[in-house]
Amino acid sequence: PFDPRLILEIAPAVAKAAVESGVATRTITDFKAYRQRLDTFVFRSGLMMKPVFERAREDVKRVIFADGEDERVLRAAQAAIDEGIARPILIGRPPVVEVRIERLGLRLAKDVDYDIINPEQDDRYREYWETYHSLMGRRGVTPDAARTIIRTNTTAIAATAVKRGDADAMICGLAGDYAANLHEVEFVIGHAPGVRQLAALSGLILPTGAYFICDTYVQSDPTADDIVRMTMLAAGEIGRFGMTPKVALVSHSNFGGRDSPSALKMREALAKIKDLEPDFEVDGEMHADAALDEVIRRRVFPNSTLTGSANLLIMPTLDAANIAFNLVKAAGEGLHVGPILLGAAEPAHVLTPAATARTVLNMTAVAAVEAQARSRLI
């Protein structure tokens, strides 16, 4: 179900049938050009994920899914096994999981292809709630509350499994509120050494290329120091995709044009990044169009140290990042990767209810590669 070549056959056929039947509200007159655009789009998306999938196959890691009963997770788990990129661990009720696997026509076999944690009855229940309480006891979680949470909150179960070493990475967030899921990840798994704040990195695959935006989900108004840390973390992350980071610190101000608090913050962050990494390709503060179009940028500031189009856009606030990401995703009909959680002590990613099966599969590969990198550090 994830073979991108099918898109090149099915999409034009459906579009042509819709035009011929009069169902289509927008007609396509040149199907050859349409197919060519589609081919370019599919090629770019496959090209972006290819190095991640290849690396994930080198050392298969255990990825636990908090939403193990969700059909998108089951489809992604099947594809992950077929691709050889991960060993899935599903959190869910076994009878429900098995019925849905059969209904979807998947080939997943319990204990052969995947493992399962049943939140209603599992031999590790006592160990898990005691671990959870030891981590959360001083955050107001009583033993009774810990018992209830480990029976009912699958994100907490997944985070506890990773913390205990029963899984190498986790994926959650297909159900529930982002902030609530992030809360469990942040307090159970914790921050990586030297990281004060987590951040979310979202990727967009458009016909014109691949772009990453940060911070799309976590920090409402990061400080200059926070901007520096998220920039370095995000740059390291996109390197896993085989991309060389080209960073723009985005603002309503162009290269000192205004002295508002957000512009000054981005200017300060740039100076600190340059001190830390003098050879790092980054510039700002600048408008979004200047970040993506070198002609515009050179016209405004000929001495910019950024060349070509930026592929990592660091935004001054959560509002700016989230609005920009969702606007471009919808208007540009882009595929997205993420959100990729930056700064956690272990590989853990909080997705959103809008995630597709393809998104889950891509993030499974990302999480697996992160787990490989962590294991090499031990």
C-alpha positions in Angstrom: 0.0 0.0 0.0 3.0 2.3 0.2 4.6 1.7 -3.2 5.0 5.3 -4.6 5.0 4.0 -8.1 1.3 3.3 -7.8 0.6 7.0 -7.4 1.9 7.5 -10.9 -0.6 5.0 -12.3 -3.6 5.5 -10.1 -3.8 9.3 -9.6 -3.8 10.1 -13.4 -6.4 7.4 -14.1 -8.7 8.7 -11.3 -8.2 12.3 -12.5 -9.0 11.3 -16.1 -12.1 9.4 -15.1 -13.3 12.3 -13.0 -12.9 14.7 -15.9 -14.6 12.5 -18.4 -17.6 11.8 -16.1 -18.0 15.5 -15.3 -17.3 15.0 -11.5 -14.1 17.0 -11.5 -14.6 20.7 -10.6 -11.2 21.5 -12.1 -10.4 20.0 -15.5 -6.9 18.8 -16.6 -6.2 19.4 -20.3 -2.6 18.1 -20.4 -2.4 14.8 -18.7 1.2 14.3 -19.8 2.3 17.4 -18.0 0.2 16.4 -15.0 1.9 13.0 -14.8 5.3 14.7 -15.2 4.6 17.0 -12.2 3.4 14.0 -10.2 6.5 12.0 -11.1 8.8 14.8 -9.9 6.8 15.1 -6.7 7.0 11.4 -5.9 10.6 11.3 -6.8 11.4 14.1 -4.4 9.5 12.5 -1.5 11.2 9.1 -2.1 14.6 10.8 -2.4 14.2 12.6 0.9 13.4 9.5 2.9 15.7 7.1 1.1 18.9 7.6 3.2 16.8 7.3 6.4 15.2 4.0 5.3 18.6 2.7 4.2 20.2 3.5 7.5 17.3 2.1 9.5 17.8 -1.3 7.8 21.4 -1.5 9.0 20.4 -2.3 12.7 16.7 -2.9 13.2 15.4 -1.3 16.4 12.3 -1.8 18.5 9.8 1.0 18.0 6.8 1.1 20.3 3.5 2.6 19.2 1.2 4.1 21.8 -1.8 4.0 19.4 -1.4 0.3 18.5 -5.0 -0.3 17.7 -5.1 2.6 15.1 -5.4 1.4 11.5 -2.8 3.9 10.4 -0.3 2.4 12.9 -1.2 -1.1 11.7 -0.6 -0.2 8.1 2.6 1.5 9.0 3.7 -1.5 11.1 3.2 -3.8 8.1 5.2 -1.5 5.8 7.9 -1.2 8.4 8.3 -5.0 8.5 8.2 -5.3 4.7 10.8 -2.5 4.5 12.9 -4.1 7.2 13.3 -0.9 9.2 11.9 -1.7 12.6 10.4 -4.3 15.0 7.0 -2.9 16.0 5.7 -3.1 19.6 2.0 -2.3 19.6 0.1 -1.1 22.7 -3.5 -2.3 22.5 -6.0 -5.0 23.3 -4.9 -8.2 21.4 -8.4 -9.2 20.2 -9.0 -5.7 18.8 -5.6 -5.6 17.1 -6.1 -9.0 15.5 -9.6 -8.2 14.2 -8.3 -5.0 12.6 -5.3 -6.7 11.0 -7.6 -9.3 9.4 -10.1 -6.6 8.3 -7.3 -4.6 6.6 -5.9 -7.7 4.9 -2.5 -7.3 6.6 0.0 -10.1 7.1 1.0 -9.3 10.7 1.5 -12.2 13.0 1.8 -11.7 16.8 5.2 -12.7 18.2 6.5 -13.4 14.7 6.3 -9.9 13.2 5.3 -7.7 16.2 5.1 -7.7 20.0 2.2 -6.4 22.0 1.6 -4.8 25.4 -2.0 -5.3 26.6 -2.9 -2.3 28.9 -5.7 -4.3 30.4 -3.5 -7.3 31.4 0.2 -7.6 31.2 2.7 -9.4 33.4 4.9 -6.3 33.6 2.1 -4.1 35.0 3.5 -3.8 38.5 7.0 -3.1 37.3 5.6 -0.4 34.9 3.5 1.5 37.4 6.2 1.4 40.0 8.7 2.8 37.5 6.2 5.4 36.5 5.6 6.4 40.1 9.3 6.6 40.8 9.6 9.1 38.0 6.4 11.1 38.7 5.9 10.8 42.5 7.3 14.2 43.1 5.0 15.7 40.4 1.9 14.9 42.3 1.3 11.3 41.0 0.3 9.0 43.9 0.7 5.2 43.7 -3.0 4.8 43.0 -2.8 7.4 40.2 0.2 5.6 38.7 -1.7 2.3 38.7 -4.6 4.0 36.8 -2.4 5.8 34.4 -0.4 2.7 33.4 -3.8 1.0 32.8 -5.3 3.8 30.7 -2.7 6.1 29.2 -0.9 4.4 26.4 1.5 7.3 25.9 2.7 6.9 29.5 3.0 3.2 28.9 5.1 3.7 25.8 7.4 6.3 27.5 7.9 4.0 30.5 8.8 1.1 28.1 11.5 3.3 26.5 12.7 4.5 29.9 13.0 0.9 31.1 14.8 -0.2 27.9 12.0 -2.5 26.8 11.8 -0.4 23.5 14.4 1.7 21.7 12.1 4.4 20.5 8.4 5.5 20.6 5.7 7.0 18.5 2.6 8.6 19.9 0.1 11.4 19.4 -2.4 10.0 16.8 -5.0 10.4 19.5 -5.4 13.1 22.1 -4.0 16.5 22.7 -0.4 17.2 21.6 0.5 19.0 24.8 -0.9 16.2 27.0 1.1 13.6 25.1 4.2 15.8 25.2 3.8 16.1 29.0 4.2 12.3 29.4 7.2 12.1 27.1 8.9 15.1 28.7 8.5 14.0 32.3 9.0 10.3 31.9 11.8 10.3 29.3 13.3 13.7 30.1 15.7 16.0 28.3 19.0 15.1 26.7 22.1 16.5 28.5 22.4 20.2 28.0 18.9 20.7 26.6 16.7 23.1 28.5 13.7 23.1 26.2 12.3 20.6 23.7 11.3 21.7 20.3 9.4 20.3 17.3 10.7 20.2 13.7 8.3 19.7 10.8 9.3 18.9 7.3 7.5 19.7 4.1 8.1 18.0 0.7 7.0 20.3 -2.0 7.4 20.2 -5.8 10.2 22.8 -5.3 12.1 20.9 -2.7 12.2 19.8 0.9 12.0 22.4 3.7 12.0 22.1 7.5 10.3 24.6 9.9 11.0 24.9 13.7 9.5 25.2 16.3 6.0 24.2 15.2 4.5 22.7 18.4 6.4 23.3 21.6 7.9 26.6 22.6 5.5 29.6 22.4 8.1 32.3 22.6 11.6 30.9 22.7 14.5 33.1 24.0 17.6 33.8 21.9 19.4 31.0 23.7 16.5 28.7 22.9 16.7 29.6 19.3 20.4 28.8 19.2 19.8 25.3 20.8 16.9 24.4 18.5 18.8 25.6 15.5 21.7 23.3 16.3 19.5 20.3 17.1 17.4 20.8 14.0 20.5 21.1 11.8 21.8 17.8 13.1 18.4 16.2 12.5 18.1 17.2 8.9 21.6 15.8 8.3 20.0 12.4 8.8 18.1 13.0 5.5 21.4 13.5 3.6 20.8 17.3 3.5 23.4 20.0 4.2 21.7 22.5 6.5 21.1 26.0 5.1 19.5 28.0 7.9 17.5 31.2 7.8 16.4 32.9 11.0 13.0 34.2 9.8 11.5 37.5 11.0 9.2 40.4 9.9 12.5 42.3 9.8 15.1 42.1 7.0 18.7 42.3 8.1 18.4 45.0 10.8 15.4 46.8 9.2 13.5 46.9 12.5 14.3 46.8 16.2 11.2 45.0 17.6 11.8 42.5 20.4 11.4 39.5 18.1 13.8 40.9 15.5 16.4 41.7 18.2 16.0 38.2 19.5 16.7 36.6 16.1 19.7 39.0 15.6 21.1 38.0 19.0 20.6 34.3 18.2 22.5 34.7 14.9 25.5 36.3 16.7 25.6 33.4 19.2 25.4 30.8 16.5 28.2 32.4 14.6 30.3 32.4 17.8 29.6 28.7 18.4 29.9 27.5 14.7 31.7 30.1 12.6 31.5 28.0 9.4 27.8 27.1 9.9 25.7 28.3 6.9 23.2 30.5 8.6 21.9 34.1 8.2 19.2 36.4 9.4 17.1 38.0 10.5 15.2 37.9 7.2 11.8 37.7 5.5 10.5 34.3 4.4 10.7 35.1 0.7 14.3 36.3 1.1 15.1 33.0 2.9 13.8 30.9 -0.1 14.8 33.2 -3.0 18.5 34.1 -3.4 17.6 36.8 -5.9 15.4 38.7 -3.4 18.0 38.1 -0.7 20.9 39.5 -2.7 18.8 42.5 -3.7 18.1 43.3 0.0 21.5 42.3 1.4 24.2 41.4 -1.1 26.6 40.3 1.6 24.5 37.5 3.0 26.4 34.4 4.1 23.5 32.2 3.0 23.7 30.7 -0.5 20.8 29.3 -2.6 17.5 28.5 -0.9 17.3 27.9 2.9 16.1 24.4 3.8 15.8 25.0 7.5 13.5 27.9 8.6 13.8 28.9 12.3 10.8 31.0 13.3 10.7 33.5 16.2 7.5 32.1 17.8 5.3 29.1 17.9 2.5 31.1 16.3 4.7 32.0 13.3 6.0 28.4 12.9 2.7 26.6 13.2 0.8 29.0 11.0 3.5 28.9 8.3 3.8 25.1 8.3 0.0 24.5 8.1 -0.6 27.2 5.5 2.1 25.9 3.2 1.2 22.3 3.8 -2.5 23.0 2.8 -1.9 25.5 0.0 1.1 23.7 -1.5 -0.4 20.2 -1.2 2.8 19.1 0.4 3.7 15.8 2.0 4.9 16.3 5.6 7.4 14.6 7.8 7.1 14.9 11.6 6.7 16.6 13.9 10.2 15.4 14.9 10.7 16.0 18.6 14.1 17.5 19.3 16.0 17.4 22.6 14.5 14.3 24.4 16.8 12.0 26.3 15.6 9.0 24.1 14.0 8.8 20.7 10.4 9.8 21.2 8.0 11.5 18.8 4.6 13.1 19.3 2.6 13.1 16.1 -0.8 14.7 15.5 -4.2 13.3 14.8 -3.8 14.5 11.2 -0.9 12.0 10.6 -1.3 9.6 7.7 -0.1 6.0 7.6 2.8 7.2 5.5 3.7 9.8 8.1 3.8 7.1 10.8 6.0 5.0 8.6 8.4 7.8 7.8 8.6 8.7 11.5 9.2 5.1 12.4 12.3 5.2 10.2 13.4 8.5 11.7 13.0 7.1 15.3 14.8 3.9 14.4 17.8 5.8 13.0 17.9 8.1 16.1 17.9 4.9 18.3 20.9 3.6 16.3 22.8 6.8 17.0 22.0 6.7 20.7 23.1 3.1 21.0 26.5 4.0 19.4 27.0 6.6 22.2 26.5 4.0 25.0 
